[in-house]
Amino acid sequence: MALTTTPDDLGYTPPSTKGLWSWITTIDHKRIGIMYAVSSLVFFLVGGLEALLIRTQLATANGTLVSADAYNQLFTMHGLTMVFAVIMPIAAAFQNYFIPLMIGARDVAFPRLNAFAFWLFLFSVVLLTSSFFLGGSPDGAWVGYAPLSTQIQEYVRMDYYSIGAQLLGFASLAGSINFVATIFTMRAPGMTLMRMPVFVWMSVVSSFLLIFSLPVIGVGLWQIFIDRNFGGLFYEAQASGDPLLWQHLFWIFGHPEVYVLILPAFGIVSEILPVFSRKPLFGYSFVVFSGIAIGFLGFGVWAHHMFTAGMGPVAEAGFGLATMLIAIPTGVKIFNWIGTMWGGRLTFPAPMLFTVGFIAMFLIGGISGVTHAVVPANTQQHDSYYVVAHFHYVLFGGAVFGYVAGAYYWFPKWTGRLMNETIGKWNFWIMFIGFNLTFAPQHILGLDGMPRRTYRYAEGMGWDVWNLMSTIGAFLIAVSFLFFIYNLIASYRHGKVAGNDPWDARTLEWTTTSPPPVYNFEEVPVVHHQDDFWYRKYGVDEDGRAVKLTPEQAGKPDVVVEEHGMHMPSPSYFPIIAATGVALLGAGLVFISSGPIGFAVIALGAVVALWGIVGWAAEPVTREMH
Amino acid sequence: MIRIALLVVALAAVLLASCSSDLPQSSLNPRSVEAESIDKLWDFIFWLGTAVFIVVGGALGYAVIRFRKRPGNEQEPKQIHGNTRLEIAWSIIPVVLLVIIAIPTLNTLFDLRSPAEGDFLRVEVIGHQWWWEFQYPDILDEDGRPLTTANEMHIPAGMTSELTMTSVDVIHSFWVPSLAGKRDVVPGRDTVMKITPDADIAGQMVPGQCAEYCGLSHADMRFRVFVDAEADFDVWAAEQLEASPIPTSGAAAAGYETFTQLCTTCHQAKVAAADGSVEVVGAALGPDLTHFGSRTSLAGAVEENTAEHLAQWIDDPESVKPMAPELNDVAEGRILGMPDYGLDERQIQDLVELLESWK
């Protein structure tokens, strides 16, 4: 990393980036992003192992690898892990790292809150995963339907669920508020909303979805907790409590959550496609507004998860039609992506392969999604393997392919090195084949009557062949991820040096060094276009074709003259202390019915959290620079 | 492109071909008015969806192949930012398709959810962890008690049965894919579904199982629906209303001793003494055992009802299906499984003798 300016010129001395302490105290959005990414990958291995155990159990009829009890914990934890500890944090990783870079900011709006959100996320997942060793893991499915989730109070399993999800929600809320504040207040001059990269737009939408949906599930989770530990009767039918209330509260969060998982991936592919098509995104404003429309409609379709619950035909018809509506903006996105490729000059390095794979798989998941809106058909599909197939096409074929595409695309910016293309192609094709082999047969299984969340199935149901195929596919996916992880490690060490802009890309993050300096940009850019970086490099000839500008034509980019030097936040250890305190408090709450030990941990957690918060409040925001 | 389209059609054909008789629990193998109306709707949206996939996927595939960078082609593409007219068009096309889907959806939905009309049989379905109870409120014995059975529901072919369902513990879901879409069974609520089995399937057994995750043994909460010819149904119902005899001698009599000491903690039976007096013994927390021997399966339709399986079930219940009887609270009515009472071989055989004799 060659700096043309010395720290003295900047009026700022970057903090040390050596040693564990620098990671613990870091409030640099890029390093926090990297920590999110690494955590996500580690938990992906955990969730993947759970998936392999599940698939091995189901490879044949009457499988006996694990007990019913173990199986129920495994599939519950697989869901919780993949949603809360893998996909949400990998989205947060990209958002943390790239939102400030893409909008020309030096950091996020609340750097210490950002660090707090990460540490609380990490500790919450550790708490949730520790349940395997301390008292048993949640076994009530990731949806935690009452009154099953409140029924057995002898075990702390579902206390881990209610508290773990609560803490994770708290962490996400902090992260989301931070992103919204960053995007709305810290854009570089000239970066109007309608010039923002689509990834940033989708992050705004997903952050708002979280801000409005998490409080709802937060209330529900406390109700579960109170029912379990203090004799509450929210979900006790015999006391006129209503189990369906939980389903409404859960899905008012749970459905927007689906878009939280997928929208950032929509954003990523909307960044990658123009770069490798060498054309601007087709219909930028349509893509942006359809994303916003998905955000709004996403709050109006939750009860399509409840078409068998007995709501009555009028409500079912209403939610069925609303669900069909949401297919429109989603379809528009797919058409616009194809429109972007149309007439382009396409190249297919790994990021583009995964992006095209994403579109194809998401198309299938989208179409099977429409079949769910057909209420009578839904009553056959609901809670069957057909649904399992559908949401894996959306969340794996969609989201995971999208985030892997993002990893291949942005890895050079993180590390300064390119990922290996040959391994990348192997990675893609094995994953693509393995994924389809795993999940395509599950459509058929579901229609043939196999319910989900079952630890075994009988012989003679006609399910054996499809299940075996699915299991083989799952192991292929595992192999593809070995290629991915090997590629990450090997390329990090020996990959080809990337330079600032290896893909001839369009957005601001590629204007700075790879990896970027702690302050991101030596000089804050002034933005004149959507895809501003592209227009510094290319003009358009009379045919409308891109032509490379000569250095004289390009001139020097406009920058902001900062008279007072850079204002960068200083490292702080208070966020991790506050997060430790809150997580301890949660751990104590899990064991609140187990006597004094629970209360002792709660008290300890409260003291530590208070220390963190007070210290944080009293700490000066930035060291004096000059 | 054509190859991909053919592949999709071939896959689709495989999917539809799979609706054959070796798929007893398949929604693609409908055997009732209700399941057939859903299947018809499914076929329609399936082919429509396949067409959409071929068109959109085809456009994607075409773009990938046609606009691939070719050697020697260094010309930059035209920088097109969009085309509002085109984009409006492809926003409207899905609207049209969705309206086409919505109309039959709503028609079928309101048909399925309309109350049963004319002459129909009423059945009450009660979900328990992890078995099903069936009561027939219009089929009463001399004392006004409804016909009650477990895990095997009999309904007449060619006529509508209306199921009113509720649960005593957690949420379950009643699903017989070949006869109807599923409907949740919710504590504190009644849900209703209709089943009108085809007349020509009289004599067939149609399997189903719980479809809403309900804890430890959810996978083993299965049941069987027997679709009887109307006359056979009447015979069955009359038999089921009878009391079973209290045996007076032999192994079965010894078994009855054990039965009244242990089994009646949770199970109930209507029994007739030698003098003809009839009484109901036991508690209705577990399946009614009055006509246990007439059933084809046991333990929530997990095993066939044979003497060996029954002996194993009594001897070591959790080797047949996982349960949590250590959490039972009889006084509170919370039952999470059949306990292992540690009976000896003799006692077990006596009980088997008794229960299998109660046809």
Interface residues (C-beta under 8 A of the other chain):
Chain A: S67 A68 D69 N72 D139 G140 A141 Y145 P147 L148 Q151 I152 E154 A237 Q238 S240 G241 D242 P243 L244 S277 R278 K279 P280 L281 F282 G283 Y284 S285 F286 T308 A309 G310 G312 P313 E316 A317 G320 L321 M324 L325 A327 I328 G331 V332 I334 F335 N336 I338 G339 M341 W342 G343 G344 R345 L346 T347 F348 V356 I359 A360 L363 I364 I367 S368 V370 T371 A373 V374 V375 P376 A377 N378 T379 Q380 H382 D383 S384 A440 H443 I444 L447 D448 G449 M450 P451 R452 R453 T454 Y455 R456 Y457 A458 G460 M461 G462 Y538 V540 D543 G544 R545 A546 V547
Chain B: L11 V14 L15 S18 D22 L23 P24 Q25 S26 S27 L28 S37 I38 L41 W42 I45 F46 G49 V52 F53 V56 G57 A59 L60 A63 V64 F67 R68 K69 N73 Q75 E76 P77 K78 Q79 I80 H81 G82 N83 T84 L86 E87 W90 S91 P94 V95 L98 I101 A102 T105 L106 T108 L109 F110 L112 R113 D169 V170 I171 S173 W175 P177 S178 A180 G181 K182 R183 D184 V186 P187 G188 R189 T191 V192 P207 Q209 C210 A211 E212 Y213 C214 G215 L216 S217 H218 A219 D220 R222 V302 K321 P322 A324 L327
